[in-house]
Amino acid sequence: MSRTISQAVLPIQRAIATANPSAWWDGLVIGSSGAEVTVAHLDGSVSRLRVVGPAVELVAGEPVAYHPVAEILDTSRLATTARISA
Amino acid sequence: MNTMEMMKSMSVGDMPMDMGAMQECMESMNACSMAATMCAGADMGMGMEMAKCAAMCSNMADMADATMRMMMRPAGMEPDVMKAMMMACMTMGKACAAECRMHADTDEMCRYCAMACDDMVMKCEAMMATMPA
């Protein structure tokens, strides 16, 4: 049994993000290396994210939004799936 | 008009509420209801192996939806009823998340359903902390 489709943003992720808009975290990219992205959020916190969906090239200073429940990293070019690194 | 503006425009009866916490709670319940409905729908095509998960997700969606709708009628909010409803919703959320988490490694639907349930439980706990004892 497997319904794992980790290469795209799934409809269930979009539904969660749309239904719960208050959960988005706005921020700026402060570092990017391979699939790892570090984002400084507007509340002063910092998140380290691991992109598991379609790759996206991000540069420091780029504005992004992250939805921690839907695991969507939204950039100016595309939305992808990213998970908080342990 | 967003949800919070709508809620503020309505009478909250005798129950003082933190409208910000309530909006976050309602949005999280809405997301949980949608995620659980989608997870249940996908489970239904998986046969008996996922029958328990489908039934629990359906229950979760119904409970989250009913609790959210009660919050949208603040004028008729009875503190004891609201707290009991939220407690039931949180208990269902924990059970649904536990069931979905058993399949989360192989099933993205269950992974996101469990995460939406966890978030809903967390937001309910935050809202209950603002309610009078």
Backbone of each chain as ProteinMPNN parsed JSONL, in Angstrom:
{"seq_chain_A": "MSRTISQAVLPIQRAIATANPSAWWDGLVIGSSGAEVTVAHLDGSVSRLRVVGPAVELVAGEPVAYHPVAEILDTSRLATTARISA", "coords_chain_A": {"N_chain_A": [[0.834, -1.193, 0.0], [0.674, 2.11, -0.942], [0.43, 5.559, -1.107], [2.116, 7.529, -1.6], [3.206, 10.535, -2.823], [5.499, 12.435, -3.232], [6.541, 14.358, -4.84], [5.186, 16.616, -5.589], [3.016, 19.442, -4.859], [0.318, 18.475, -3.1], [-3.278, 18.082, -3.566], [-4.503, 17.907, -1.011], [-2.729, 19.312, 0.578], [-2.965, 21.883, -0.481], [-5.638, 22.366, 0.135], [-5.596, 22.401, 2.948], [-3.934, 24.628, 3.389], [-5.411, 26.673, 2.207], [-7.74, 26.658, 3.717], [-6.815, 27.424, 6.158], [-5.614, 30.169, 6.482], [-4.368, 31.845, 8.332], [-2.186, 30.56, 9.306], [0.063, 30.855, 7.771], [3.523, 31.639, 7.543], [5.344, 34.458, 7.018], [8.446, 35.425, 5.522], [12.022, 35.925, 5.038], [14.49, 34.597, 2.912], [17.497, 33.528, 4.277], [19.554, 31.905, 3.838], [20.722, 29.3, 1.672], [21.283, 26.049, 0.626], [21.73, 23.538, -1.485], [19.124, 21.309, -0.958], [18.42, 22.456, 1.377], [16.993, 25.156, 3.117], [17.174, 28.224, 4.771], [15.122, 30.247, 6.661], [14.264, 33.45, 7.772], [11.802, 34.558, 9.827], [9.108, 36.974, 10.066], [8.45, 37.367, 12.695], [10.768, 37.124, 14.029], [11.748, 34.6, 14.478], [13.612, 31.71, 13.294], [13.67, 29.343, 10.686], [14.746, 26.15, 9.613], [14.49, 24.593, 6.619], [13.745, 21.702, 4.639], [13.648, 21.06, 1.334], [11.46, 18.958, -0.248], [9.879, 18.646, -2.371], [9.397, 19.749, -5.779], [12.452, 21.155, -6.931], [13.688, 24.38, -6.06], [15.348, 27.342, -6.819], [16.728, 29.484, -4.548], [17.616, 32.694, -3.348], [19.5, 34.61, -0.969], [17.623, 36.943, 0.867], [15.338, 36.793, -0.57], [11.802, 37.017, -0.58], [9.571, 34.784, 1.036], [6.899, 32.477, 1.811], [5.785, 30.306, 4.332], [3.904, 27.446, 5.091], [3.364, 25.728, 7.88], [1.709, 23.539, 8.561], [0.59, 22.538, 6.204], [2.905, 22.177, 4.91], [3.907, 23.724, 2.796], [6.071, 25.587, 0.825], [6.059, 28.693, -0.351], [7.105, 30.52, -3.057], [8.23, 33.275, -5.111], [8.241, 32.168, -7.579], [7.347, 29.464, -7.64], [5.305, 27.052, -5.878], [6.311, 24.727, -3.474], [6.972, 21.596, -1.782], [8.083, 21.552, 1.51], [9.852, 20.561, 4.404], [10.172, 20.984, 7.926], [13.398, 20.957, 9.18], [14.918, 18.689, 11.416]], "CA_chain_A": [[0.0, 0.0, 0.0], [1.395, 3.374, -0.914], [-0.141, 6.686, -1.849], [3.115, 8.572, -1.433], [3.508, 11.3, -4.031], [6.172, 13.546, -2.569], [7.19, 15.257, -5.8], [4.345, 17.752, -5.958], [2.117, 19.91, -3.805], [-0.889, 17.675, -3.271], [-4.542, 18.79, -3.313], [-4.785, 17.996, 0.427], [-1.896, 20.401, 1.105], [-3.589, 23.145, -0.907], [-6.89, 22.533, 0.882], [-5.235, 22.795, 4.311], [-3.398, 25.99, 3.368], [-6.488, 27.602, 1.863], [-8.699, 26.701, 4.827], [-6.177, 27.957, 7.367], [-4.675, 31.181, 5.99], [-3.623, 32.506, 9.425], [-1.005, 29.78, 9.689], [1.238, 31.163, 6.936], [4.624, 32.418, 8.122], [6.095, 35.228, 6.015], [9.85, 35.577, 5.917], [13.047, 36.156, 4.016], [15.534, 33.574, 2.846], [18.803, 34.033, 4.73], [20.582, 30.966, 3.405], [20.22, 28.197, 0.856], [22.337, 25.136, 0.204], [21.081, 22.314, -1.956], [17.703, 21.258, -0.616], [18.204, 23.119, 2.673], [16.714, 26.59, 3.04], [16.989, 28.851, 6.078], [14.21, 31.386, 6.505], [14.021, 34.303, 8.942], [10.4, 34.978, 9.78], [8.874, 38.35, 10.493], [8.355, 37.432, 14.156], [12.119, 36.996, 14.579], [12.186, 33.199, 14.54], [14.317, 31.195, 12.112], [13.354, 27.946, 10.378], [15.55, 25.435, 8.612], [13.561, 23.768, 5.852], [14.313, 20.78, 3.641], [12.729, 20.985, 0.203], [11.28, 17.57, -0.705], [9.11, 18.712, -3.606], [10.187, 20.277, -6.899], [13.537, 22.032, -6.489], [13.548, 25.787, -6.371], [16.573, 28.077, -6.483], [16.409, 30.648, -3.73], [18.787, 33.492, -2.97], [19.315, 35.347, 0.281], [16.843, 38.161, 0.727], [14.094, 36.546, -1.307], [10.641, 36.811, 0.3], [8.86, 33.509, 0.889], [5.913, 32.19, 2.85], [5.795, 28.873, 4.648], [2.742, 26.962, 5.845], [3.929, 24.564, 8.579], [0.794, 22.389, 8.626], [0.504, 21.996, 4.843], [4.299, 22.006, 4.452], [4.081, 24.383, 1.501], [6.964, 26.743, 0.745], [5.599, 29.47, -1.502], [8.089, 31.507, -3.486], [7.699, 34.106, -6.199], [8.205, 31.387, -8.829], [6.508, 28.265, -7.537], [5.064, 26.49, -4.545], [6.868, 23.385, -3.387], [6.818, 20.993, -0.464], [9.292, 21.647, 2.336], [9.613, 20.105, 5.77], [11.054, 21.574, 8.924], [14.507, 20.062, 9.507], [15.012, 18.409, 12.855]], "C_chain_A": [[0.868, 1.241, 0.0], [0.666, 4.423, -1.731], [0.844, 7.847, -1.781], [3.44, 9.229, -2.773], [4.216, 12.554, -3.536], [6.772, 14.547, -3.536], [6.35, 16.474, -6.163], [3.594, 18.242, -4.729], [0.772, 19.25, -4.061], [-2.149, 18.51, -3.034], [-4.838, 18.925, -1.811], [-3.938, 19.103, 1.068], [-2.516, 21.758, 0.753], [-4.867, 23.411, -0.114], [-6.602, 23.004, 2.303], [-4.774, 24.25, 4.343], [-4.491, 27.015, 3.089], [-7.468, 27.759, 3.029], [-8.127, 27.372, 6.058], [-5.137, 29.019, 6.996], [-3.87, 31.859, 7.091], [-2.319, 31.792, 9.747], [0.228, 30.088, 8.842], [2.258, 31.974, 7.723], [5.323, 33.138, 6.976], [7.528, 35.369, 6.48], [10.753, 35.846, 4.732], [14.062, 35.031, 4.072], [16.847, 34.194, 3.339], [19.919, 33.059, 4.363], [19.968, 29.829, 2.62], [21.394, 27.351, 0.405], [21.702, 23.819, -0.198], [19.603, 22.351, -1.648], [17.4, 21.959, 0.699], [18.01, 24.623, 2.477], [16.531, 27.106, 4.464], [16.199, 30.136, 5.882], [14.096, 32.123, 7.831], [12.599, 34.836, 8.823], [10.222, 36.363, 10.37], [8.742, 38.476, 12.01], [9.717, 37.233, 14.827], [12.621, 35.569, 14.659], [12.858, 32.794, 13.23], [13.954, 29.732, 11.931], [14.355, 27.389, 9.38], [14.626, 24.452, 7.92], [14.318, 22.877, 4.879], [13.28, 20.62, 2.528], [12.667, 19.53, -0.282], [10.439, 17.508, -1.974], [9.999, 19.2, -4.737], [11.231, 21.278, -6.405], [13.269, 23.467, -6.912], [14.836, 26.491, -5.944], [16.192, 29.346, -5.743], [17.698, 31.377, -3.376], [18.458, 34.266, -1.697], [18.569, 36.654, 0.007], [15.522, 37.959, 0.019], [12.925, 36.326, -0.34], [9.946, 35.486, -0.005], [7.781, 33.436, 1.961], [5.914, 30.683, 3.066], [4.565, 28.529, 5.48], [3.17, 25.682, 6.566], [3.012, 23.356, 8.668], [0.706, 21.723, 7.254], [1.878, 21.702, 4.262], [4.504, 22.571, 3.046], [5.037, 25.564, 1.669], [6.592, 27.484, -0.532], [6.64, 30.535, -1.824], [7.475, 32.325, -4.625], [7.556, 33.297, -7.49], [7.303, 30.17, -8.748], [6.291, 27.889, -6.078], [5.605, 25.072, -4.537], [6.654, 22.847, -1.969], [8.143, 21.07, 0.287], [8.935, 21.265, 3.766], [10.616, 20.738, 6.722], [12.128, 20.55, 9.281], [14.578, 19.879, 11.011], [16.172, 19.172, 13.468]], "O_chain_A": [[1.721, 1.396, 0.874], [0.328, 4.205, -2.895], [0.453, 9.009, -1.892], [3.883, 8.576, -3.718], [3.603, 13.616, -3.432], [7.444, 15.488, -3.113], [6.78, 17.289, -6.979], [3.538, 17.566, -3.702], [0.164, 19.446, -5.113], [-2.086, 19.541, -2.366], [-5.369, 19.95, -1.382], [-4.392, 19.76, 2.005], [-2.58, 22.66, 1.589], [-5.143, 24.55, 0.263], [-7.277, 23.899, 2.812], [-5.175, 25.015, 5.221], [-4.494, 28.1, 3.67], [-7.962, 28.855, 3.293], [-8.877, 27.841, 6.914], [-3.936, 28.809, 7.168], [-2.797, 32.397, 6.82], [-1.442, 32.364, 10.394], [1.324, 29.629, 9.162], [1.901, 32.882, 8.475], [5.837, 32.495, 6.061], [7.8, 35.427, 7.679], [10.308, 35.974, 3.591], [14.443, 34.573, 5.149], [17.252, 35.258, 2.87], [21.097, 33.36, 4.557], [18.828, 29.437, 2.87], [22.377, 27.864, -0.129], [21.199, 23.076, 0.645], [18.903, 23.292, -2.021], [16.238, 22.048, 1.096], [18.771, 25.272, 1.759], [15.82, 26.5, 5.266], [16.546, 30.989, 5.065], [13.863, 31.517, 8.877], [12.245, 35.483, 7.838], [11.089, 36.86, 11.088], [8.903, 39.567, 12.555], [9.805, 37.181, 16.054], [13.811, 35.348, 14.887], [12.694, 33.448, 12.2], [13.93, 28.966, 12.894], [14.757, 28.063, 8.431], [14.045, 23.577, 8.563], [15.378, 23.238, 4.366], [12.182, 20.11, 2.751], [13.679, 18.949, -0.674], [10.301, 16.447, -2.583], [11.222, 19.078, -4.664], [10.939, 22.136, -5.573], [12.701, 23.729, -7.972], [15.347, 26.263, -4.848], [15.433, 30.174, -6.246], [18.735, 30.758, -3.136], [17.296, 34.536, -1.394], [18.856, 37.365, -0.957], [14.677, 38.853, 0.007], [13.038, 35.547, 0.606], [9.76, 35.122, -1.167], [7.759, 34.235, 2.897], [6.027, 29.898, 2.125], [4.23, 29.222, 6.441], [3.324, 24.645, 5.921], [3.499, 22.239, 8.836], [0.743, 20.497, 7.149], [1.99, 21.044, 3.228], [5.188, 21.972, 2.217], [4.845, 26.422, 2.531], [6.779, 26.982, -1.641], [7.006, 31.345, -0.972], [6.34, 32.084, -5.039], [6.825, 33.701, -8.394], [6.572, 29.876, -9.694], [6.997, 28.348, -5.18], [5.386, 24.308, -5.477], [6.207, 23.571, -1.079], [9.191, 20.697, -0.24], [7.862, 21.601, 4.269], [11.764, 20.993, 6.358], [11.816, 19.415, 9.639], [14.327, 20.809, 11.778], [16.414, 19.067, 14.67]]}, "seq_chain_B": "MNTMEMMKSMSVGDMPMDMGAMQECMESMNACSMAATMCAGADMGMGMEMAKCAAMCSNMADMADATMRMMMRPAGMEPDVMKAMMMACMTMGKACAAECRMHADTDEMCRYCAMACDDMVMKCEAMMATMPA", "coords_chain_B": {"N_chain_B": [[-14.911, 41.355, 4.371], [-13.286, 39.671, 6.92], [-13.147, 36.532, 8.771], [-12.739, 37.129, 11.488], [-13.568, 39.805, 11.731], [-16.236, 39.471, 11.133], [-17.034, 37.895, 13.287], [-16.589, 39.646, 15.408], [-18.547, 41.461, 14.983], [-20.758, 40.325, 15.938], [-22.971, 39.447, 18.642], [-21.59, 38.112, 21.619], [-22.886, 36.952, 23.627], [-22.98, 35.834, 27.0], [-20.429, 35.047, 27.284], [-17.163, 35.785, 27.524], [-14.797, 36.041, 24.956], [-11.678, 35.32, 23.398], [-11.21, 36.68, 20.484], [-9.273, 36.5, 18.513], [-7.936, 34.101, 19.087], [-10.077, 32.455, 18.739], [-10.626, 32.726, 16.011], [-8.313, 31.608, 14.878], [-8.628, 29.031, 15.82], [-11.009, 28.257, 14.575], [-10.28, 28.348, 11.874], [-8.33, 26.381, 11.836], [-9.864, 24.171, 12.506], [-11.492, 24.059, 10.26], [-9.596, 23.464, 8.297], [-8.768, 20.984, 9.263], [-11.146, 19.529, 9.041], [-11.458, 19.488, 6.252], [-9.097, 18.172, 5.433], [-9.402, 15.695, 6.722], [-11.721, 14.764, 5.503], [-10.844, 14.463, 2.861], [-8.846, 12.58, 3.249], [-10.339, 10.434, 4.219], [-11.92, 9.932, 1.969], [-9.986, 9.074, 0.138], [-9.108, 6.818, 1.476], [-11.294, 5.152, 1.202], [-11.042, 3.933, -1.213], [-9.236, 1.999, -0.781], [-9.861, -0.424, 0.289], [-10.561, -2.953, 2.874], [-8.387, -2.767, 4.493], [-7.953, -0.109, 5.08], [-10.274, 0.663, 6.25], [-10.926, 1.293, 8.938], [-9.456, 3.621, 9.317], [-10.691, 5.276, 7.439], [-13.266, 5.502, 8.525], [-12.72, 6.715, 10.994], [-11.582, 9.129, 10.156], [-13.755, 10.236, 8.836], [-15.498, 10.606, 11.001], [-13.957, 12.464, 12.379], [-13.968, 14.652, 10.61], [-16.697, 15.332, 10.635], [-17.053, 16.035, 13.329], [-15.266, 18.181, 13.686], [-16.348, 19.977, 11.895], [-18.923, 20.408, 12.992], [-18.244, 21.542, 15.466], [-16.906, 23.849, 14.657], [-19.0, 25.185, 13.405], [-20.633, 25.7, 15.58], [-19.073, 27.595, 16.852], [-19.394, 29.671, 15.155], [-21.732, 30.753, 15.863], [-21.883, 32.71, 18.07], [-23.657, 34.052, 19.74], [-25.344, 32.211, 20.815], [-23.812, 30.729, 22.482], [-23.101, 28.422, 24.904], [-21.138, 28.146, 27.693], [-20.443, 25.652, 29.028], [-21.359, 23.734, 27.219], [-19.911, 24.391, 24.946], [-17.284, 23.947, 25.791], [-17.39, 21.199, 26.329], [-17.895, 20.216, 23.793], [-15.603, 21.038, 22.457], [-13.696, 19.572, 23.864], [-14.441, 16.978, 23.162], [-13.945, 17.113, 20.433], [-11.197, 17.525, 20.416], [-10.339, 15.129, 21.581], [-11.171, 13.305, 19.652], [-9.574, 14.257, 17.601], [-6.992, 13.625, 18.511], [-7.16, 10.839, 18.5], [-7.683, 10.315, 15.79], [-5.403, 11.378, 14.601], [-3.491, 9.652, 15.678], [-4.219, 7.216, 14.504], [-3.938, 7.845, 11.749], [-1.238, 8.442, 11.71], [-0.046, 5.996, 11.841], [0.026, 5.186, 9.25], [1.457, 7.058, 8.002], [4.039, 7.045, 6.977], [3.92, 5.805, 4.539], [1.912, 6.984, 3.237], [0.856, 9.902, 2.02], [-1.528, 11.338, 2.299], [-2.551, 10.528, 4.795], [-0.458, 11.462, 6.347], [-0.706, 14.289, 6.125], [-3.29, 14.626, 7.068], [-2.994, 13.805, 9.736], [-1.271, 15.804, 10.611], [-2.898, 18.07, 10.324], [-4.862, 17.437, 12.173], [-3.342, 17.451, 14.55], [-2.634, 20.158, 14.645], [-5.153, 21.32, 14.936], [-5.9, 20.343, 17.473], [-3.971, 21.614, 19.028], [-4.646, 24.323, 18.625], [-7.202, 24.364, 19.704], [-6.615, 23.81, 22.368], [-5.22, 26.143, 22.979], [-7.246, 28.018, 22.678], [-9.076, 27.173, 24.625], [-7.656, 27.767, 26.872], [-8.014, 30.443, 27.093], [-10.584, 30.735, 27.835], [-13.103, 31.397, 30.315], [-12.981, 29.751, 33.51]], "CA_chain_B": [[-14.934, 41.108, 5.823], [-12.751, 38.356, 7.245], [-13.901, 35.812, 9.799], [-12.654, 37.796, 12.793], [-14.427, 40.993, 11.679], [-17.602, 38.996, 11.206], [-17.301, 37.442, 14.651], [-16.632, 40.806, 16.297], [-19.77, 42.2, 14.737], [-21.876, 39.569, 16.504], [-23.026, 39.354, 20.091], [-20.985, 36.879, 22.122], [-23.653, 36.491, 24.778], [-22.369, 36.02, 28.316], [-19.155, 34.346, 27.319], [-16.073, 36.568, 26.944], [-13.957, 35.181, 24.117], [-10.546, 35.892, 22.678], [-11.631, 36.493, 19.093], [-8.121, 36.077, 17.721], [-7.745, 32.662, 19.327], [-11.22, 31.734, 18.17], [-10.468, 32.669, 14.555], [-7.282, 30.608, 14.569], [-9.207, 27.719, 16.112], [-11.989, 27.936, 13.53], [-9.566, 28.061, 10.626], [-7.673, 25.093, 11.981], [-10.928, 23.152, 12.425], [-11.893, 23.982, 8.862], [-8.525, 22.731, 7.592], [-8.826, 19.6, 9.753], [-12.329, 18.909, 8.44], [-11.195, 19.24, 4.828], [-8.05, 17.151, 5.308], [-9.956, 14.399, 7.139], [-12.663, 14.341, 4.459], [-10.063, 13.998, 1.705], [-8.156, 11.352, 3.653], [-11.364, 9.378, 4.26], [-12.298, 9.634, 0.591], [-8.924, 8.268, -0.466], [-9.106, 5.518, 2.169], [-12.408, 4.318, 0.744], [-10.631, 3.157, -2.373], [-8.118, 1.129, -0.395], [-10.335, -1.696, 0.816], [-10.752, -3.134, 4.314], [-7.148, -2.404, 5.202], [-8.025, 1.277, 5.518], [-11.656, 0.957, 6.633], [-10.958, 1.967, 10.244], [-8.942, 4.971, 9.111], [-11.73, 6.016, 6.72], [-14.362, 5.798, 9.444], [-12.257, 7.693, 11.993], [-11.414, 10.423, 9.485], [-15.109, 10.761, 8.601], [-15.958, 11.116, 12.296], [-13.184, 13.671, 12.67], [-14.467, 15.738, 9.766], [-18.024, 15.735, 11.123], [-16.935, 16.708, 14.636], [-14.612, 19.481, 13.491], [-17.318, 20.831, 11.208], [-19.98, 20.778, 13.936], [-17.68, 22.444, 16.48], [-16.649, 25.126, 13.992], [-20.291, 25.847, 13.176], [-21.085, 26.237, 16.875], [-18.298, 28.818, 17.119], [-19.885, 30.734, 14.271], [-22.989, 31.266, 16.422], [-21.458, 33.06, 19.428], [-24.754, 34.537, 20.57], [-25.972, 31.08, 21.488], [-22.752, 29.883, 23.02], [-23.153, 28.042, 26.321], [-19.753, 27.751, 28.027], [-20.266, 24.225, 29.333], [-21.571, 22.962, 25.988], [-18.788, 24.669, 24.045], [-16.093, 23.25, 26.314], [-17.578, 19.751, 26.13], [-17.759, 19.969, 22.349], [-14.183, 21.174, 22.106], [-12.98, 18.431, 24.446], [-14.744, 15.814, 22.314], [-13.256, 17.314, 19.158], [-9.767, 17.31, 20.666], [-10.127, 13.695, 21.811], [-11.272, 12.68, 18.326], [-8.391, 14.678, 16.842], [-5.834, 12.834, 18.956], [-7.347, 9.454, 18.047], [-7.554, 10.284, 14.328], [-3.981, 11.596, 14.293], [-2.754, 8.431, 16.026], [-4.524, 6.223, 13.464], [-3.321, 8.258, 10.482], [0.228, 8.419, 11.821], [0.413, 4.615, 11.609], [0.199, 4.985, 7.808], [2.016, 8.303, 7.457], [5.297, 6.824, 6.251], [3.646, 5.319, 3.184], [0.688, 7.597, 2.733], [0.916, 11.347, 2.236], [-2.844, 11.807, 2.758], [-2.601, 10.309, 6.234], [0.535, 12.343, 6.959], [-1.245, 15.644, 6.245], [-4.461, 14.567, 7.942], [-2.491, 13.776, 11.117], [-0.731, 17.133, 10.937], [-4.03, 18.986, 10.482], [-5.482, 17.088, 13.469], [-2.462, 17.951, 15.614], [-2.752, 21.62, 14.693], [-6.474, 21.635, 15.479], [-5.849, 20.092, 18.921], [-3.148, 22.675, 19.623], [-5.401, 25.584, 18.593], [-8.296, 24.216, 20.674], [-6.034, 23.966, 23.712], [-4.916, 27.569, 23.157], [-8.5, 28.753, 22.863], [-9.668, 26.81, 25.917], [-6.892, 28.456, 27.918], [-8.499, 31.829, 27.203], [-11.984, 30.721, 28.257], [-13.267, 31.411, 31.771], [-13.122, 28.416, 34.112]], "C_chain_B": [[-14.353, 39.721, 6.091], [-13.519, 37.746, 8.422], [-13.909, 36.557, 11.126], [-13.546, 39.036, 12.823], [-15.894, 40.591, 11.8], [-17.961, 38.602, 12.638], [-17.441, 38.627, 15.599], [-17.931, 41.593, 16.146], [-20.976, 41.52, 15.387], [-21.814, 39.571, 18.027], [-22.397, 38.045, 20.551], [-21.701, 36.397, 23.38], [-22.922, 36.775, 26.081], [-20.951, 35.481, 28.378], [-18.038, 35.201, 26.699], [-15.111, 35.654, 26.187], [-12.791, 35.98, 23.565], [-10.812, 35.625, 21.195], [-10.479, 36.057, 18.182], [-7.886, 34.578, 17.849], [-8.876, 31.871, 18.683], [-11.101, 31.655, 16.649], [-9.433, 31.616, 14.17], [-7.826, 29.195, 14.764], [-10.184, 27.305, 15.003], [-11.31, 27.602, 12.207], [-8.894, 26.691, 10.688], [-8.694, 23.946, 11.913], [-11.386, 22.964, 10.985], [-10.866, 23.173, 8.059], [-8.552, 21.256, 7.974], [-9.998, 18.859, 9.106], [-12.074, 18.561, 6.973], [-10.168, 18.129, 4.639], [-8.606, 15.772, 5.644], [-10.946, 13.866, 6.099], [-11.911, 13.775, 3.257], [-9.344, 12.695, 2.015], [-9.151, 10.181, 3.661], [-11.766, 8.953, 2.847], [-11.263, 8.764, -0.107], [-8.883, 6.874, 0.153], [-10.158, 4.569, 1.604], [-12.067, 3.505, -0.502], [-9.559, 2.135, -2.074], [-8.561, -0.19, 0.227], [-10.368, -1.738, 2.336], [-9.528, -2.725, 5.131], [-7.229, -0.991, 5.796], [-9.423, 1.663, 6.008], [-11.736, 1.704, 7.966], [-10.498, 3.422, 10.1], [-10.007, 5.837, 8.432], [-12.851, 6.429, 7.66], [-13.941, 6.848, 10.471], [-12.09, 9.083, 11.375], [-12.778, 11.058, 9.201], [-15.688, 11.328, 9.89], [-15.256, 12.419, 12.641], [-13.724, 14.864, 11.895], [-15.817, 16.242, 10.272], [-17.917, 16.509, 12.432], [-16.305, 18.081, 14.506], [-15.584, 20.465, 12.849], [-18.397, 21.321, 12.177], [-19.459, 21.773, 14.971], [-17.421, 23.818, 15.874], [-17.963, 25.885, 13.779], [-20.852, 26.415, 14.474], [-20.356, 27.534, 17.198], [-18.775, 29.987, 16.267], [-21.22, 31.298, 14.747], [-22.734, 31.69, 17.868], [-22.607, 33.519, 20.323], [-25.415, 33.402, 21.352], [-24.976, 30.175, 22.181], [-22.923, 29.653, 24.521], [-21.775, 27.523, 26.7], [-19.565, 26.258, 28.25], [-20.404, 23.357, 28.078], [-20.377, 23.137, 25.052], [-17.535, 23.922, 24.499], [-16.203, 21.741, 26.093], [-17.379, 19.38, 24.667], [-16.288, 20.039, 21.94], [-13.366, 20.011, 22.66], [-13.194, 17.173, 23.593], [-13.989, 15.905, 20.995], [-11.751, 17.058, 19.314], [-9.461, 15.826, 20.862], [-10.19, 12.928, 20.493], [-10.044, 13.014, 17.49], [-7.159, 13.871, 17.219], [-5.936, 11.392, 18.454], [-7.149, 9.339, 16.533], [-6.093, 10.459, 13.92], [-3.168, 10.336, 14.573], [-2.976, 7.344, 14.97], [-3.824, 6.579, 12.156], [-1.792, 8.153, 10.544], [0.785, 7.008, 11.601], [0.665, 4.358, 10.126], [0.997, 6.117, 7.179], [3.299, 8.096, 6.666], [5.059, 6.431, 4.794], [2.485, 6.049, 2.529], [0.676, 9.09, 3.049], [-0.416, 11.91, 2.738], [-2.931, 11.693, 4.278], [-1.609, 11.224, 6.952], [-0.058, 13.743, 7.179], [-2.504, 15.681, 7.1], [-4.018, 14.587, 9.406], [-1.957, 15.146, 11.525], [-1.848, 18.151, 11.153], [-4.76, 18.71, 11.798], [-4.648, 17.636, 14.625], [-2.597, 19.46, 15.775], [-4.085, 22.033, 15.307], [-6.489, 21.431, 16.996], [-5.077, 21.216, 19.631], [-3.922, 23.999, 19.693], [-6.589, 25.522, 19.565], [-7.774, 24.395, 22.094], [-5.741, 25.433, 23.992], [-6.194, 28.36, 23.401], [-9.127, 28.44, 24.218], [-8.947, 27.5, 27.077], [-7.366, 29.892, 28.115], [-9.939, 31.887, 27.714], [-12.085, 30.731, 29.777], [-13.52, 30.009, 32.317], [-14.573, 28.13, 34.466]], "O_chain_B": [[-14.846, 38.72, 5.57], [-14.418, 38.369, 8.987], [-14.931, 36.621, 11.81], [-14.21, 39.295, 13.826], [-16.687, 41.258, 12.465], [-19.038, 38.928, 13.137], [-18.297, 38.627, 16.483], [-18.358, 42.297, 17.061], [-22.078, 42.068, 15.388], [-20.741, 39.683, 18.62], [-22.633, 36.994, 19.957], [-21.192, 35.545, 24.108], [-22.316, 37.835, 26.243], [-20.342, 35.469, 29.448], [-17.972, 35.328, 25.476], [-14.669, 34.63, 26.707], [-12.913, 37.176, 23.3], [-10.662, 34.502, 20.714], [-10.686, 35.338, 17.205], [-7.668, 33.879, 16.86], [-8.673, 30.778, 18.155], [-11.439, 30.63, 16.057], [-9.649, 30.829, 13.249], [-7.532, 28.286, 13.988], [-10.185, 26.159, 14.554], [-11.723, 26.678, 11.506], [-8.894, 25.942, 9.711], [-8.422, 22.891, 11.339], [-11.637, 21.841, 10.547], [-11.224, 22.314, 7.252], [-8.381, 20.383, 7.123], [-9.861, 17.713, 8.68], [-12.43, 17.476, 6.512], [-10.34, 17.251, 3.794], [-8.325, 14.796, 4.948], [-11.002, 12.662, 5.847], [-12.289, 12.742, 2.705], [-9.24, 11.813, 1.163], [-8.849, 9.09, 3.179], [-11.931, 7.766, 2.568], [-11.605, 7.839, -0.844], [-8.656, 5.88, -0.537], [-9.954, 3.357, 1.534], [-12.727, 2.511, -0.805], [-9.033, 1.483, -2.976], [-7.723, -0.988, 0.646], [-10.227, -0.714, 3.005], [-9.635, -2.383, 6.309], [-6.664, -0.708, 6.853], [-9.724, 2.846, 6.164], [-12.524, 2.64, 8.107], [-11.082, 4.332, 10.688], [-10.202, 6.993, 8.807], [-13.333, 7.561, 7.607], [-14.707, 7.759, 10.784], [-12.42, 10.09, 12.001], [-12.936, 12.274, 9.312], [-16.295, 12.399, 9.885], [-15.878, 13.36, 13.133], [-13.913, 15.946, 12.45], [-16.048, 17.45, 10.328], [-18.603, 17.513, 12.626], [-16.752, 19.038, 15.139], [-15.631, 21.639, 13.218], [-18.744, 22.502, 12.183], [-20.148, 22.734, 15.315], [-17.689, 24.838, 16.509], [-18.014, 27.102, 13.96], [-21.47, 27.48, 14.477], [-20.945, 28.463, 17.75], [-18.58, 31.149, 16.622], [-21.778, 32.202, 14.125], [-23.299, 31.106, 18.792], [-22.528, 33.384, 21.544], [-25.977, 33.622, 22.426], [-25.254, 29.003, 22.437], [-22.891, 30.599, 25.307], [-21.287, 26.566, 26.099], [-18.628, 25.664, 27.717], [-19.672, 22.384, 27.894], [-19.894, 22.179, 24.449], [-16.819, 23.339, 23.685], [-15.229, 21.089, 25.718], [-16.771, 18.358, 24.349], [-15.8, 19.206, 21.177], [-12.449, 19.521, 21.999], [-12.262, 16.411, 23.338], [-13.46, 14.911, 20.498], [-11.12, 16.451, 18.448], [-8.45, 15.324, 20.37], [-9.386, 12.03, 20.239], [-9.531, 12.166, 16.76], [-6.376, 13.48, 16.354], [-4.942, 10.796, 18.039], [-6.528, 8.392, 16.05], [-5.603, 9.783, 13.015], [-2.267, 9.988, 13.809], [-2.041, 6.639, 14.589], [-3.195, 5.727, 11.528], [-1.142, 7.818, 9.553], [1.944, 6.845, 11.222], [1.409, 3.446, 9.765], [1.196, 6.139, 5.964], [3.614, 8.888, 5.778], [5.893, 6.691, 3.927], [2.123, 5.754, 1.389], [0.508, 9.491, 4.201], [-0.427, 12.86, 3.521], [-3.333, 12.635, 4.961], [-1.893, 11.707, 8.048], [0.063, 14.315, 8.263], [-2.754, 16.671, 7.786], [-4.598, 15.303, 10.222], [-2.17, 15.591, 12.652], [-1.765, 18.992, 12.048], [-5.223, 19.639, 12.461], [-5.189, 18.217, 15.566], [-2.666, 19.975, 16.891], [-4.149, 22.974, 16.098], [-7.034, 22.26, 17.724], [-5.483, 21.697, 20.689], [-3.86, 24.707, 20.698], [-6.936, 26.531, 20.179], [-8.409, 25.05, 22.921], [-5.978, 25.92, 25.098], [-6.22, 29.266, 24.234], [-9.65, 29.334, 24.885], [-9.541, 27.779, 28.118], [-7.148, 30.487, 29.17], [-10.455, 32.969, 27.995], [-11.247, 30.14, 30.457], [-14.18, 29.189, 31.679], [-14.883, 27.056, 34.981]]}, "name": "protein", "num_of_chains": 2, "seq": "MSRTISQAVLPIQRAIATANPSAWWDGLVIGSSGAEVTVAHLDGSVSRLRVVGPAVELVAGEPVAYHPVAEILDTSRLATTARISAMNTMEMMKSMSVGDMPMDMGAMQECMESMNACSMAATMCAGADMGMGMEMAKCAAMCSNMADMADATMRMMMRPAGMEPDVMKAMMMACMTMGKACAAECRMHADTDEMCRYCAMACDDMVMKCEAMMATMPA"}
